[in-house]
Structures are given as structure tokens and as C-alpha cells.
């Protein structure tokens, strides 16, 4: 019995010792869940404005477009002012190598969640390329919005 237990212990340890290098996506996801790493990447790539105060930065979800995963990040910066600070809010679409593909400014419509190549936002969002606002943004593989529609949030979930 001890011999069988010892065999399984050695087999288990051997299996654990065989490791593969994490995929680029695994590294991407783990880096985006750590806020300090995300802040560091945004500062290194000059995505945040050095003259603004960083108020909020979070990885919301990943779009799935043509086999690519495009991270969506919610960014809120404050423009410093001697009187009242003004907020600048952006939905940032990143490539797999964390380069900015698209940046969509918003006032109150916060990004909520992704499903495939679509992003649901809270409230209606106006995008300059479209005549009417909507709360579902559909993206292409280059991170550009190619459709803007409206749904009831309950239809999404």
C-alpha cells in the first residue's frame, strides 16, 4: 500500500514539474488583473496623460474578434485645475501586445461587459461615426466600432 502511495506521489510531482510557458494571452490576462502592472504599462506606453491625475483604471473584459482577444480598459483621468477638476473618461481598446487600437471618450456611459466582439455599456453612448447613441458597441479586428445599437440590459444577461 505504501509503495502504491509513493508511486502516485512521485507521478504527481513529476506531472507538476513538467511546465509549459504560459501563453501570451495568459500573461496578458494576469498582467491586466494586477492594477499596478496595468498602471505601469499605461504610463510606459504614454496611454495616460502625465499632466492629468489618474483616478480610475481597470480591465473590464476581453473582446473576442477573429481569434484575437482585445482587452477593454476603463480609464478615468482628472484634469487638474485651480478651481474644480474636470474628469476625462475613456474606453480603451488594446491589442494583444497592449498597444492602443481605439480610445472612445464618454461622460457617464461606463463599460460593463463583453460578449464576443460586443461591449455593453451602462447608458447610451454617442460615437462620432454614428448618428444615434447606443449601449452595445460591435468591434472589428482592428478595435474600431463598426456598429452601435441599443438593447435593454436585461436582454444581454
C-alpha angles and dihedrals in degrees: 000000000000089000092054091047090049090050092053091046092052092044091050093049091047091052090050092049091058103083132171125210110264114256119255088251092053089052090046093051095045091050093050094052091057106077094202091055091046092051090049092051092047092051094045092050092044091239092136120060110246090212092058130072114243106235102168137005125170140155105238104182144306125265114222108218124164092331093313126114112218113191119223115212127190110218127186121181131177122223104221115234136170089236117028125350116234123215126231113196126191141179104216120201112203132195121233089267089052097252117143113259097170140357120200117189119214138177105209108343104106122196111250114175146334132238115183107310094342132096122202116210130192108252129352119315126200117218116189094229093059130066098219133035125249143173101229118068118193115203135202125220090272092059094252123137109245098170136026119192139162128235136163107262090235089064090060098054 
